[in-house]
Each structure stands twice: as structure tokens, then as C-alpha cells.
Amino acid sequence: MDHKNERVRSRALQGKTALVTGGSQGLGRALGGALGRAGARVVLVARHFEPLAAAVAEIRAAGGEAHAVVADVADKDAAASIAGQAAALVGPIDLLVNNASTLGPVPLRLLLDTDCEDLERALAVNLVGAFRLTKAIAGPMVLRGGGTIVNITSDAATEAYERWGAYGASKAALEQLGRVWAAELAGTGVRLFTVDPGEMDTRMHADAIPDADRAELSDPARVAERIVALVAGTDAASGARIAIRVGPAGAEAAAAEAAR
Ligand SMILES: NC(=O)c1ccc[n+]([C@@H]2O[C@H](COP(=O)([O-])OP(=O)(O)OC[C@H]3O[C@@H](n4cnc5c(N)ncnc54)[C@H](OP(=O)(O)O)[C@@H]3O)[C@@H](O)[C@H]2O)c1
């Protein structure tokens, strides 16, 4: 992306409000930072206060506005509470990123060894949690005639990786709900994107594949910049599934971003 486009796009987020789940580490934390630098007023959600507070402090130290909301997105009552707290902190939400996610127990298990409760938990966090929050946020967006929702998915939604069944099923369902959300929101001004960030150097990746070569993984900060450019721009059609592949550090030239 050239610098002029980058500047125009980043101005698009100046003063906008953004709610990012899973904002205390990994991609969510990087997204909070990138959004804060773009001038957005950011609310981050996660279960554990200390890392969340550290993420908020980092954004504020860089001159941005950020707030913490401690919640488990799988809790039935969490969506209304998160939406209410976010609105009280920064006003109506312009951008919702459903990023919080669980793998379930690690080491990852074959389906024959997967407890039904672990499948239920993956669905509760990765699918139903995102659905509840989208329901709470999309309605006001429709009434205001605009907004953007980003659901973070994975290639485990589309590939039959052994041991990734529960997580992959939750992400596949998230993708399908996203397609239907986008169809139903057409004409309202509210856009929804499904973003596959590729393999990133985060705790989730280390938990899933502890012996991975970290040098081969993407830096979540660079993935976050691409997502911010996506939401700040107007090129992508609502409902698109966008795979971001920044690759290992220094491999930007070889990056391939494919929309399908
Ligand atoms: N890393 C990869 O290679 C990769 C590849 C493909 C897709 N993804 C997707 O990218 C997204 C970010 O992944 P990541 O690697 O950055 O994950 P991560 O490092 O494990 O961070 C997960 C974040 O979600 C929060 N979280 C987890 N469960 C939650 C819950 N029930 N309620 C609220 N917050 C919760 C965590 O904080 P607390 O524990 O304090 O709640 C943390 O802030 C996920 O949707 C993941 O599926 C990752």
C-alpha cells in the first residue's frame, strides 16, 4: 500500500469507535494498537484484567484512546453488558471485531477423543459469543445507517486438519453466519467481513503447535495493519472472506491476499 493511500485510509478511522474482543494479546492487542494509532476510540474485551489493562495502557501511552471491559464472550449476559459498557465509554460502535477465540483443550484432540462439552465450549466462545455481540451491536448500526463488523476466522474452517475439528467447526459456522449476516444487512450501510489472518506468532499458535518455527509465522502487528486498511477502505464487498498472508518478517513482497 502506498503512503498516500495509507494516510487517506487512516483518516477514515479518526474519531470512530471500535470494539475488539480478545484485545489483551495476540492479534486483538495488535488491532487495538493499530486502531488507536489510526485515531479510533478503542474498547478492548478479554477475561483477564491485567493483560487487558496493559494493552490499554500501551495504546494510551502512544497517544490513543482505549478502555478495558472484562468479560467472557461466552457468558449469556455478556453481550448486553459489553455493548452497554462500550456505548457508555465511547458512544455508538462503528467497528466490531469478533476476534476472541478458544482452541479448546491442548494438545488438540482427535474427534473421537473430543468431549462434547469441549465442542460446546468452542461453539459458545467462537460462534455464539460472536453472534450475541453482533446482535447487540448490529441493530444500532442499522438504525444509524452504517458500521463494520469483522469476524476473525481460520483456514481450519475450510480445511479438514486432523485434531482441529471442534475449533474448525466453530469457525466454519462463523463464516456461514457471516455470509447470511452480510446478505441480510445488504442495503443498510452495515458491512461484514470475514478475515482469515493466516498463521501468526501468538500464544494460541504456540499452544496449538508448540514446535512450530516461529520465524515462519506472521507478526500479528502486520496482520492488524492490513485489517485496519481493509476496514478503513471501501474496496472490499460486504460478505467477502479475505485471507491475509503477510508471511514471516521481511516477506511482504511475497504476500498474497486472496479474496474468495
Ligand atoms: N494465531 C494464529 O496463527 C491464528 C490463525 C488463524 C486464525 N486465528 C484467529 O485469530 C484470532 C486471534 O488469535 P490469537 O492467536 O491472537 O489468540 P490469542 O493470542 O490466544 O489471544 C486470544 C485473546 O482472546 C481472549 N479470549 C479468549 N477467550 C475469551 C473469552 N471467552 N472471552 C473473552 N475473551 C477471550 C484472550 O484473553 P483472555 O484469555 O484474558 O480472555 C486473548 O486476549 C482468533 O479468532 C483465532 O482463532 C489465529
The ligand as an SDF file (V2000), in Angstrom:
LIG
                    3D

 48 52  0  0  0  0  0  0  0  0999 V2000
   -2.6110  -17.3840   15.8000 N   0  0  0  0  0  0  0  0  0  0  0  0
   -2.8640  -17.9290   14.6340 C   0  0  0  0  0  0  0  0  0  0  0  0
   -1.9840  -18.4700   13.9600 O   0  0  0  0  0  0  0  0  0  0  0  0
   -4.2730  -17.8550   14.0780 C   0  0  0  0  0  0  0  0  0  0  0  0
   -4.5140  -18.4500   12.8180 C   0  0  0  0  0  0  0  0  0  0  0  0
   -5.7920  -18.3700   12.2940 C   0  0  0  0  0  0  0  0  0  0  0  0
   -6.7860  -17.6950   12.9690 C   0  0  0  0  0  0  0  0  0  0  0  0
   -6.5360  -17.1520   14.1970 N   0  0  0  0  0  0  0  0  0  0  0  0
   -7.6100  -16.4280   14.8710 C   0  0  0  0  0  0  0  0  0  0  0  0
   -7.1520  -15.1190   15.1820 O   0  0  0  0  0  0  0  0  0  0  0  0
   -7.8230  -14.6470   16.3650 C   0  0  0  0  0  0  0  0  0  0  0  0
   -6.7980  -14.1660   17.3750 C   0  0  0  0  0  0  0  0  0  0  0  0
   -5.9830  -15.2640   17.7370 O   0  0  0  0  0  0  0  0  0  0  0  0
   -4.6440  -15.0870   18.5840 P   0  0  0  0  0  0  0  0  0  0  0  0
   -3.7020  -16.0670   18.0440 O   0  0  0  0  0  0  0  0  0  0  0  0
   -4.2970  -13.6550   18.6670 O   0  0  0  0  0  0  0  0  0  0  0  0
   -5.1650  -15.6220   20.0120 O   0  0  0  0  0  0  0  0  0  0  0  0
   -4.5230  -15.4740   21.4640 P   0  0  0  0  0  0  0  0  0  0  0  0
   -3.1390  -14.9440   21.4050 O   0  0  0  0  0  0  0  0  0  0  0  0
   -4.7840  -16.7660   22.1500 O   0  0  0  0  0  0  0  0  0  0  0  0
   -5.4650  -14.3400   22.1430 O   0  0  0  0  0  0  0  0  0  0  0  0
   -6.8010  -14.6300   22.3880 C   0  0  0  0  0  0  0  0  0  0  0  0
   -7.4540  -13.4140   23.0070 C   0  0  0  0  0  0  0  0  0  0  0  0
   -8.8370  -13.7280   23.2300 O   0  0  0  0  0  0  0  0  0  0  0  0
   -9.1510  -13.5660   24.6210 C   0  0  0  0  0  0  0  0  0  0  0  0
  -10.1850  -14.5380   24.9220 N   0  0  0  0  0  0  0  0  0  0  0  0
  -10.1070  -15.8910   24.8510 C   0  0  0  0  0  0  0  0  0  0  0  0
  -11.2530  -16.4390   25.2270 N   0  0  0  0  0  0  0  0  0  0  0  0
  -12.0990  -15.4260   25.5390 C   0  0  0  0  0  0  0  0  0  0  0  0
  -13.4230  -15.3570   26.0030 C   0  0  0  0  0  0  0  0  0  0  0  0
  -14.1330  -16.4670   26.2420 N   0  0  0  0  0  0  0  0  0  0  0  0
  -13.9960  -14.1400   26.2240 N   0  0  0  0  0  0  0  0  0  0  0  0
  -13.2830  -13.0050   26.0220 C   0  0  0  0  0  0  0  0  0  0  0  0
  -12.0130  -13.0070   25.5580 N   0  0  0  0  0  0  0  0  0  0  0  0
  -11.4220  -14.2040   25.3360 C   0  0  0  0  0  0  0  0  0  0  0  0
   -7.8210  -13.7490   25.3400 C   0  0  0  0  0  0  0  0  0  0  0  0
   -7.7680  -13.1130   26.6010 O   0  0  0  0  0  0  0  0  0  0  0  0
   -8.2750  -13.8550   27.9500 P   0  0  0  0  0  0  0  0  0  0  0  0
   -7.6280  -15.2070   27.9640 O   0  0  0  0  0  0  0  0  0  0  0  0
   -7.8620  -12.9480   29.0660 O   0  0  0  0  0  0  0  0  0  0  0  0
   -9.7720  -13.9250   27.8370 O   0  0  0  0  0  0  0  0  0  0  0  0
   -6.8840  -13.0500   24.3630 C   0  0  0  0  0  0  0  0  0  0  0  0
   -6.9810  -11.6490   24.5300 O   0  0  0  0  0  0  0  0  0  0  0  0
   -8.6930  -15.8080   16.8510 C   0  0  0  0  0  0  0  0  0  0  0  0
  -10.0060  -15.6310   16.3680 O   0  0  0  0  0  0  0  0  0  0  0  0
   -8.0620  -17.0130   16.1840 C   0  0  0  0  0  0  0  0  0  0  0  0
   -8.9750  -18.0630   16.0270 O   0  0  0  0  0  0  0  0  0  0  0  0
   -5.2950  -17.2230   14.7750 C   0  0  0  0  0  0  0  0  0  0  0  0
  1  2  1  0
  2  3  2  0
  2  4  1  0
  4  5  1  0
  4 48  2  0
  5  6  2  0
  6  7  1  0
  7  8  2  0
  8  9  1  0
  8 48  1  0
  9 10  1  0
  9 46  1  0
 10 11  1  0
 11 12  1  0
 11 44  1  0
 12 13  1  0
 13 14  1  0
 14 15  2  0
 14 16  1  0
 14 17  1  0
 17 18  1  0
 18 19  2  0
 18 20  1  0
 18 21  1  0
 21 22  1  0
 22 23  1  0
 23 24  1  0
 23 42  1  0
 24 25  1  0
 25 26  1  0
 25 36  1  0
 26 27  1  0
 26 35  1  0
 27 28  2  0
 28 29  1  0
 29 30  1  0
 29 35  2  0
 30 31  1  0
 30 32  2  0
 32 33  1  0
 33 34  2  0
 34 35  1  0
 36 37  1  0
 36 42  1  0
 37 38  1  0
 38 39  2  0
 38 40  1  0
 38 41  1  0
 42 43  1  0
 44 45  1  0
 44 46  1  0
 46 47  1  0
M  CHG  2   8   1  16  -1
M  END
$$$$
